[in-house]
Amino acid sequence: MNRKQRLELARWAVSQAQKYGAGEVGVDISNKREIEVEFREGKLEQLKESTQNSLGLDIYANSRYSSHSTNDIRKESLEKFIGEAVAMTKYLTEDPYRSLPDPKYYQGQKEIDLQVNDPYYEKVTSEKRVKIAKELEKIASAQSDKIISSTSGYGDTYFEATKVNSNGFEGDRQGTYFSAGADVSVKDEITGGRPDGWDWRTVRFYKDLPSEETLAKNAVKRALQRIGQTKLESGLYDMIIENRSGWRIFYSLYTPMKASALQQKSSFLEGKLGQKIGSDKLTVIDDPLVKSGIGSRLYDGEGMAAKRRVMMDKGILRSYYIDTYYGKKLEMEPTTGDATNVVLDYGKRSLDEMVKGIKKGILVNSFIGGNSNSTTGDFSFGIGGLYIEDGEIIKPVGEMNISGNLADFLNKLVEVGNDPYLYSSLRLPCMYFKDVQFSGI
């Protein structure tokens, strides 16, 4: 189904729903193809391909709302599906806050190429997909005689999506994703454990995937680094969080920034707009317009024009994630309902340069379990990493926890690095925190 056909079908679905009695209607039509290849211990473990067409329907009728979806997008099937969906909606409880966005929020959409759709996708053959995954596993398993198991994989996705709202919005987008990586576990004769290491990357353009050798060797290196990991004495340590591991902290911050948490009184950030909640070094920007970004888009899930937003400016909270529904409930201006590409105001030093300046600290390169409370800001996370003394990495550490309160913890940030992780929508650099409480022995 091409763009014109999707658009015509979406318009038709809107008119059908209104014919059956819906007031406002939102329709999303998508086509998606996903392919995954996995090798384990030198053998092809999985080869999976799925192609899916779907239609999503949001119905607003007499202050009532319902959401429906189907994979059968033939008109003869959709007519009955839409009629029944509208009929069922009329039995629901009234909710006066439910509506499509005000059309003014559709305005201002950027007319730019975000470079998220790789035409080379059509040239990636099944043979090439299998070869990448096989080569990854072969290289990884040959790196050390300590390797117990190794798994590798490759995957790619192509999608097309059209959105039509009955109050004037029409949008269409296409995109690609490519992923590859390896995961290994090794024998630890010191502790008797099986430490593991991984390196998986996701990009928008095939050419931006690191080589099989880079991914495989890095996965093995990370596993070997964990051999002999021990606990340290409990106490305050300086801490550097590696760029690819910072997601754990930011997900804990993201939930209380959502309007749903604010409305439900489950956010420690409620009422904190314009107040300082973190270090001067912490400037957080939500930028949906990053070229080739994993989270890039021209409009959000409701059709509102995507805009770059400063969420925190030098530690001061400047914005929340607010969709139309909760914006009405809170009597606040909607921004967008979810995050896109999260970027920071990057610093000047690299991870290695930061490590050299640490007297006594821990480089955290993995988070293991734990939890955070969005209402209070309290958190406790298990960590794995490397102990640093006088600027040198001394030994691996594990089975330790960091704990505290985000309102206090964010003020311990003293430096952000110059190395954003480009293989995620969280484009975070390494981050240096002072005097973090670690629990160990």
C-alpha positions as CSV (number, residue, x, y, z in Angstrom):
1,M,0.0,0.0,0.0
2,N,1.5,3.3,-1.1
3,R,1.2,6.7,0.5
4,K,-1.7,7.8,-1.7
5,Q,-3.6,4.6,-0.9
6,R,-3.0,4.9,2.9
7,L,-4.1,8.5,2.8
8,E,-7.3,7.7,0.9
9,L,-8.1,4.8,3.2
10,A,-7.5,6.9,6.3
11,R,-9.8,9.7,5.0
12,W,-12.5,7.1,4.2
13,A,-12.2,5.6,7.7
14,V,-12.7,9.0,9.2
15,S,-15.8,9.7,7.1
16,Q,-17.2,6.3,8.0
17,A,-16.8,6.8,11.7
18,Q,-18.5,10.2,11.5
19,K,-21.3,8.6,9.4
20,Y,-21.9,6.2,12.3
21,G,-22.1,9.0,14.8
22,A,-18.6,9.8,16.0
23,G,-17.8,13.5,16.6
24,E,-14.0,13.6,16.2
25,V,-12.0,10.8,14.8
26,G,-8.3,10.0,14.5
27,V,-7.0,7.3,12.2
28,D,-3.5,5.8,12.0
29,I,-2.5,3.3,9.2
30,S,0.9,1.6,9.3
31,N,2.8,-0.9,7.3
32,K,5.9,-2.5,8.9
33,R,8.4,-5.1,8.0
34,E,10.8,-6.6,10.6
35,I,13.5,-9.1,10.1
36,E,15.7,-10.7,12.8
37,V,18.6,-13.2,12.6
38,E,20.3,-14.8,15.6
39,F,23.3,-17.1,15.9
40,R,24.2,-19.0,19.0
41,E,27.3,-21.2,19.5
42,G,28.0,-21.1,15.7
43,K,24.6,-22.2,14.7
44,L,21.6,-20.3,13.2
45,E,19.2,-20.1,16.1
46,Q,16.5,-17.9,14.7
47,L,15.4,-16.3,11.4
48,K,12.2,-14.4,11.7
49,E,10.4,-12.1,9.3
50,S,7.1,-10.3,9.9
51,T,5.1,-7.9,7.8
52,Q,2.2,-6.2,9.4
53,N,-0.5,-3.8,8.2
54,S,-2.7,-2.2,10.8
55,L,-5.3,0.5,11.3
56,G,-5.8,2.3,14.6
57,L,-9.0,4.2,15.3
58,D,-9.5,6.8,18.0
59,I,-13.2,7.7,18.5
60,Y,-14.6,10.7,20.3
61,A,-18.4,10.6,20.6
62,N,-20.5,12.8,23.0
63,S,-17.6,13.2,25.5
64,R,-16.8,9.5,25.3
65,Y,-13.6,8.0,24.0
66,S,-12.4,4.7,22.8
67,S,-9.4,3.3,20.9
68,H,-9.5,0.3,18.5
69,S,-7.1,-1.5,16.2
70,T,-7.2,-4.1,13.5
71,N,-4.9,-5.9,11.1
72,D,-7.7,-6.5,8.5
73,I,-7.7,-3.3,6.5
74,R,-10.0,-4.4,3.7
75,K,-12.8,-1.9,3.3
76,E,-15.5,-4.6,3.5
77,S,-14.1,-5.6,6.9
78,L,-13.4,-2.1,8.1
79,E,-17.0,-0.9,7.6
80,K,-18.3,-3.4,10.1
81,F,-15.3,-2.8,12.4
82,I,-15.8,1.0,12.4
83,G,-19.6,0.8,12.9
84,E,-19.2,-1.6,15.9
85,A,-16.4,0.6,17.4
86,V,-18.6,3.7,17.3
87,A,-21.6,1.8,18.7
88,M,-19.5,0.5,21.7
89,T,-18.1,3.9,22.4
90,K,-21.5,5.3,23.1
91,Y,-21.9,3.0,26.1
92,L,-18.7,4.3,27.9
93,T,-18.6,6.8,30.7
94,E,-18.4,10.4,29.8
95,D,-15.0,12.1,30.0
96,P,-15.2,15.8,29.0
97,Y,-11.4,16.1,28.8
98,R,-11.1,13.7,25.8
99,S,-10.7,15.3,22.4
100,L,-8.3,15.7,19.5
101,P,-5.7,18.5,19.9
102,D,-6.6,22.0,19.1
103,P,-5.7,22.4,15.4
104,K,-3.4,25.3,16.3
105,Y,-0.9,22.7,17.6
106,Y,-0.6,21.2,14.1
107,Q,0.9,24.4,12.9
108,G,4.6,25.1,12.6
109,Q,5.6,21.6,11.4
110,K,9.1,21.8,10.0
111,E,9.5,21.1,6.3
112,I,12.9,19.4,6.6
113,D,14.3,16.0,5.7
114,L,15.2,14.3,9.0
115,Q,17.2,11.6,7.2
116,V,15.5,8.7,8.9
117,N,14.7,6.6,5.9
118,D,17.7,4.7,4.2
119,P,17.1,3.8,0.6
120,Y,19.8,1.2,0.9
121,Y,17.4,-0.9,2.9
122,E,16.1,-2.4,-0.4
123,K,19.6,-3.7,-1.1
124,V,20.1,-5.5,2.1
125,T,19.6,-9.2,1.1
126,S,18.8,-12.2,3.3
127,E,22.3,-13.5,2.6
128,K,23.8,-10.3,3.9
129,R,21.7,-10.3,7.1
130,V,22.7,-13.9,7.9
131,K,26.4,-13.2,7.1
132,I,26.6,-10.3,9.5
133,A,25.1,-12.2,12.4
134,K,27.2,-15.3,11.6
135,E,30.4,-13.2,11.4
136,L,29.7,-11.5,14.7
137,E,29.4,-14.8,16.5
138,K,32.4,-16.2,14.8
139,I,34.6,-13.3,15.8
140,A,33.3,-13.1,19.3
141,S,33.8,-16.8,20.1
142,A,37.4,-16.7,18.8
143,Q,38.5,-13.9,21.2
144,S,39.1,-15.9,24.3
145,D,39.2,-19.5,25.6
146,K,37.2,-18.2,28.7
147,I,34.1,-17.8,26.6
148,I,31.2,-20.1,27.7
149,S,28.5,-18.9,25.4
150,S,28.1,-16.4,22.6
151,T,25.0,-15.0,20.9
152,S,24.9,-12.5,18.0
153,G,22.2,-11.0,15.9
154,Y,21.2,-8.6,13.2
155,G,17.8,-7.0,12.6
156,D,16.2,-4.3,10.5
157,T,12.9,-2.6,10.2
158,Y,11.1,-0.6,7.6
159,F,7.9,1.2,8.3
160,E,5.4,3.6,6.7
161,A,2.7,5.4,8.7
162,T,-0.1,7.8,7.8
163,K,-2.2,9.8,10.3
164,V,-5.4,11.6,9.7
165,N,-7.4,13.6,12.3
166,S,-10.9,14.7,11.5
167,N,-10.2,18.3,12.6
168,G,-7.6,19.0,9.9
169,F,-4.4,17.1,10.5
170,E,-2.8,14.8,7.8
171,G,0.7,13.4,8.0
172,D,2.8,10.6,6.5
173,R,6.3,9.3,7.4
174,Q,8.6,6.5,6.6
175,G,11.7,5.2,8.4
176,T,14.3,2.5,8.8
177,Y,16.2,1.0,11.7
178,F,19.2,-1.3,11.6
179,S,20.6,-3.2,14.6
180,A,23.5,-5.6,15.2
181,G,25.5,-6.8,18.2
182,A,26.8,-9.6,20.3
183,D,26.4,-10.9,23.8
184,V,28.9,-13.2,25.5
185,S,29.4,-14.8,28.9
186,V,32.8,-16.0,30.2
187,K,34.1,-18.3,32.9
188,D,35.3,-16.5,36.1
189,E,37.7,-18.9,37.9
190,I,38.2,-16.4,40.7
191,T,34.5,-16.1,41.8
192,G,33.0,-19.0,40.0
193,G,30.6,-16.7,38.3
194,R,29.6,-16.2,34.6
195,P,30.0,-12.5,33.9
196,D,28.7,-11.3,30.6
197,G,29.2,-8.4,28.2
198,W,27.4,-7.1,25.2
199,D,27.5,-4.5,22.5
200,W,24.4,-3.9,20.5
201,R,23.8,-0.8,18.3
202,T,20.8,0.7,16.5
203,V,21.1,3.2,13.7
204,R,18.9,4.7,11.0
205,F,21.3,4.2,8.1
206,Y,23.0,0.8,7.3
207,K,26.3,2.5,6.7
208,D,26.4,3.8,10.3
209,L,26.5,0.3,11.9
210,P,29.9,-0.4,13.4
211,S,31.9,-3.3,11.9
212,E,31.3,-6.9,13.1
213,E,34.8,-6.9,14.5
214,T,34.2,-3.8,16.6
215,L,31.0,-5.0,18.1
216,A,32.2,-8.6,18.7
217,K,35.5,-7.6,20.3
218,N,33.9,-4.9,22.5
219,A,31.3,-7.4,23.8
220,V,34.1,-9.8,24.8
221,K,36.2,-7.1,26.3
222,R,33.4,-6.0,28.5
223,A,32.8,-9.5,29.7
224,L,36.5,-10.1,30.5
225,Q,36.7,-6.8,32.4
226,R,34.1,-8.2,34.9
227,I,36.2,-11.3,35.9
228,G,37.0,-11.2,39.6
229,Q,34.6,-8.4,40.4
230,T,34.2,-7.8,44.2
231,K,32.4,-5.5,46.6
232,L,34.0,-2.4,48.0
233,E,33.4,-1.0,51.5
234,S,30.2,1.0,51.8
235,G,30.7,4.7,51.6
236,L,30.9,7.9,49.5
237,Y,32.6,7.6,46.2
238,D,33.0,9.8,43.1
239,M,31.1,8.2,40.3
240,I,31.3,8.3,36.5
241,I,28.4,6.8,34.6
242,E,29.3,5.5,31.2
243,N,27.4,7.1,28.3
244,R,25.4,4.0,27.3
245,S,24.4,3.4,30.9
246,G,22.9,6.7,31.8
247,W,19.5,5.7,30.5
248,R,18.7,4.2,34.0
249,I,18.9,7.5,35.7
250,F,17.0,9.4,33.0
251,Y,14.1,7.0,32.8
252,S,13.7,7.6,36.6
253,L,13.5,11.3,35.8
254,Y,11.3,10.9,32.7
255,T,8.3,9.3,34.5
256,P,7.8,12.1,37.0
257,M,8.0,14.6,34.2
258,K,4.9,13.2,32.5
259,A,1.6,14.9,32.9
260,S,-0.1,11.7,33.9
261,A,2.2,11.5,36.9
262,L,1.5,15.1,37.8
263,Q,-2.3,14.7,37.5
264,Q,-2.2,11.5,39.6
265,K,-0.1,13.2,42.3
266,S,2.7,10.6,41.8
267,S,5.5,13.0,40.8
268,F,8.1,14.5,43.0
269,L,8.4,17.3,40.4
270,E,4.9,18.5,40.8
271,G,4.8,22.3,41.2
272,K,8.6,22.6,40.5
273,L,8.4,24.4,37.1
274,G,10.9,27.3,37.2
275,Q,12.7,25.8,40.3
276,K,16.2,24.5,40.5
277,I,16.2,20.7,40.9
278,G,19.6,19.8,39.6
279,S,23.2,20.9,39.1
280,D,24.2,23.9,36.9
281,K,25.8,21.3,34.6
282,L,22.5,19.7,33.8
283,T,20.8,21.1,30.7
284,V,18.4,18.6,29.2
285,I,16.8,19.1,25.7
286,D,14.2,17.1,24.0
287,D,15.0,17.4,20.3
288,P,12.8,15.6,17.8
289,L,14.6,17.3,14.8
290,V,18.0,15.6,15.2
291,K,19.1,14.4,11.8
292,S,19.0,10.6,11.7
293,G,18.1,10.4,15.4
294,I,16.5,7.3,16.7
295,G,13.6,9.3,18.1
296,S,13.3,11.9,15.4
297,R,9.9,12.9,14.0
298,L,8.1,15.9,12.5
299,Y,4.9,15.4,14.5
300,D,4.0,13.4,17.6
301,G,1.5,10.7,18.2
302,E,-1.4,13.1,18.3
303,G,-0.3,15.1,15.3
304,M,1.1,18.1,17.1
305,A,4.1,19.7,15.4
306,A,7.4,18.4,16.8
307,K,9.5,21.1,18.5
308,R,12.8,21.3,20.2
309,R,12.2,21.9,23.9
310,V,14.5,22.7,26.8
311,M,13.3,20.5,29.6
312,M,15.9,21.6,32.2
313,D,18.2,24.6,31.9
314,K,21.2,24.6,34.1
315,G,19.3,22.6,36.7
316,I,16.1,24.6,36.5
317,L,13.0,22.6,35.4
318,R,11.5,24.3,32.4
319,S,8.9,21.9,30.9
320,Y,6.9,18.7,31.4
321,Y,5.7,16.1,28.8
322,I,2.0,17.1,28.5
323,D,-0.4,15.6,26.0
324,T,-3.8,17.0,25.1
325,Y,-5.8,14.9,27.6
326,Y,-3.8,15.6,30.7
327,G,-3.2,19.1,29.6
328,K,-6.9,19.8,29.8
329,K,-7.1,18.0,33.2
330,L,-4.3,20.1,34.6
331,E,-5.3,23.3,32.8
332,M,-1.8,23.4,31.3
333,E,-0.6,24.1,27.7
334,P,0.2,20.8,25.9
335,T,3.7,20.2,24.8
336,T,4.0,16.6,23.7
337,G,3.1,13.4,25.4
338,D,6.4,11.5,25.2
339,A,10.2,11.9,24.8
340,T,12.0,12.0,21.4
341,N,15.8,12.4,21.3
342,V,17.1,13.5,24.7
343,V,20.3,15.5,24.5
344,L,22.4,17.3,27.0
345,D,24.6,20.4,26.9
346,Y,27.8,18.4,26.3
347,G,31.1,19.1,28.0
348,K,34.7,19.2,26.8
349,R,36.4,16.2,28.4
350,S,36.3,12.5,27.3
351,L,35.6,9.6,29.6
352,D,39.3,8.7,29.7
353,E,40.2,12.3,30.8
354,M,37.6,12.2,33.5
355,V,38.9,8.9,34.9
356,K,42.4,10.3,35.1
357,G,41.2,13.0,37.4
358,I,39.5,10.7,39.9
359,K,41.2,10.1,43.3
360,K,38.8,7.4,44.5
361,G,35.7,6.5,42.5
362,I,33.7,4.0,40.5
363,L,33.1,3.9,36.8
364,V,29.6,2.5,36.5
365,N,29.1,0.6,33.2
366,S,25.9,-1.3,34.1
367,F,22.8,-1.1,36.2
368,I,21.4,-4.3,37.6
369,G,17.8,-4.2,38.8
370,G,16.7,-1.8,41.4
371,N,13.8,0.7,41.5
372,S,12.8,4.3,41.7
373,N,9.8,6.0,43.3
374,S,8.4,8.7,41.0
375,T,6.3,10.1,43.9
376,T,9.2,10.7,46.3
377,G,12.2,10.6,44.0
378,D,13.9,7.9,46.1
379,F,15.9,5.3,44.2
380,S,18.1,2.3,44.7
381,F,20.0,0.6,41.8
382,G,22.4,-2.3,41.6
383,I,25.5,-1.5,39.7
384,G,28.5,-3.1,38.1
385,G,31.7,-1.2,37.1
386,L,35.3,-0.5,37.7
387,Y,37.1,0.8,40.7
388,I,39.3,3.9,40.1
389,E,42.2,5.0,42.3
390,D,44.5,7.9,41.6
391,G,43.3,8.1,38.0
392,E,43.9,4.4,37.2
393,I,41.4,1.6,36.8
394,I,42.2,-1.0,39.5
395,K,39.7,-3.8,39.5
396,P,36.1,-4.7,38.6
397,V,33.3,-4.2,41.2
398,G,29.8,-5.6,41.4
399,E,27.0,-6.6,43.8
400,M,26.9,-3.0,45.0
401,N,24.0,-0.5,45.2
402,I,23.7,3.2,44.8
403,S,20.8,4.8,46.6
404,G,19.4,8.3,47.4
405,N,16.9,10.8,46.3
406,L,16.9,12.2,42.7
407,A,16.4,15.8,44.0
408,D,19.7,15.5,45.9
409,F,21.4,13.2,43.4
410,L,21.0,15.5,40.4
411,N,22.8,18.2,42.3
412,K,25.8,16.0,42.7
413,L,26.5,16.2,39.0
414,V,29.8,18.1,38.4
415,E,30.6,17.4,34.8
416,V,29.2,16.0,31.6
417,G,31.4,14.5,28.9
418,N,31.8,15.1,25.2
419,D,30.8,11.6,24.1
420,P,27.1,11.3,23.5
421,Y,25.8,7.8,22.8
422,L,24.4,8.0,19.3
423,Y,22.8,4.6,19.2
424,S,19.7,5.4,21.3
425,S,17.1,8.1,21.5
426,L,18.9,8.9,24.8
427,R,22.0,10.6,23.4
428,L,23.7,10.9,26.8
429,P,27.4,11.5,27.5
430,C,29.3,10.1,30.4
431,M,28.5,11.9,33.6
432,Y,30.6,12.6,36.7
433,F,28.9,12.8,40.1
434,K,30.6,13.6,43.4
435,D,30.1,11.9,46.8
436,V,27.6,9.2,45.8
437,Q,26.5,6.8,48.5
438,F,27.5,3.2,47.6
439,S,26.5,0.1,49.6
440,G,28.9,-2.8,49.5
441,I,30.6,-4.7,52.3
